[in-house]
Amino acid sequence: MQSFVNRLIRMDHLILYKSTGRPADLASKLEISERSVYEYIRFMKGLGAPICFSRNRGTYYYKDSGNFAIGFFASVVPTVTSAAVLEKKKEIA
């Protein structure tokens, strides 16, 4: 059984390469129900993924370039010391 995150990664890959097929095909590839496919798509769209469906090609695709990133990305916040603040005040004055 695949985890939620693994399915999202697989779905992203299939969408990126425009190889999802129709919702029933995608459900089969991910071993989930067709209803779950719609829930995953709605979840990804809710997080900003520009997912569209092409009736002509019969596949989901991203409207814009990019891919769906899943994970935690730590940001480094610079530390401001009181000495640096005092020095900045002197420069302004």
N, C-alpha and C positions, 0 to 999 in steps of 0.2 A: 504494500500500500504506500502510495506516494504522499508526502506531506504537502500542506498548503503552499509553502514556499517553493518546493520543488515543482509543483504544478504551475505556479506563476512564472518561474524561470523557463520551463518548457513552453508555456503559452507565449511568452515574450519571444522566444526563439522562432516559433512557428509563425507568429505575426510578423516579425522582422523579415523573414524570408518568404512571406506571403504564401505559406503552405499549410494554412489551417484547414482548408476545405470549408464546407458548410458547417453550421453549428452541430449537427448530428455527427459529422465526420470528426470534428474537434473533440466532441465528447468521447467518442470511441478511442481516439489517440491518447487522451488523458485518463481514460478509464473512469469517467464521471458521467453524471446524467446531463442531458441537454440543458435542463434548467440550471444546473450548476455552472455550465459554460456561461450562460447569461449573467449569473451572479458574479463570476470572476471578471467578466468584461465590465460590468457595472462598477466593481471594486477598482479595477485598474483605471477606468475613466474618472472615477471619483478622486483618484490621486494625480490626475492630470494627463494621463496617457491619451493622445489623440487618435483613438482607435475608430476606424470606419470599416464598413463591409462593402465589398464590391460584388454586386449581383452578377455582373458579366464574368468575372474571374472566379466567383464562388469562394472567396477567401476574405479573412480580416486582414487589415494592413494599417500601418501607422500613417496618418495624414502628413506628418512632419518627420524629418530625419531624427533619429535618436533611438534609444531603447529604454526599457523599463529597468530602473536600478533598484535593487532590493538590498538593504543592509543598513548598517549604522556607520555614519561618517563623522568622526570626531573633528571638531574645529578647534583650532588653537586660538585662544583669546589672549592678546598681549596683556601683560601685567603692567600697570602704571604705578610707579612708586611715587611717594610724596615728594621726593627730591626732583623727579622729572616734572611734576606739576609746578613746583616752585621755580624751576629753571624756565619753564614755559611762560610763567607769569612775568618773570624778569625780562624775557625777550619782548613781550607785548608792551610792557610799561616803558 
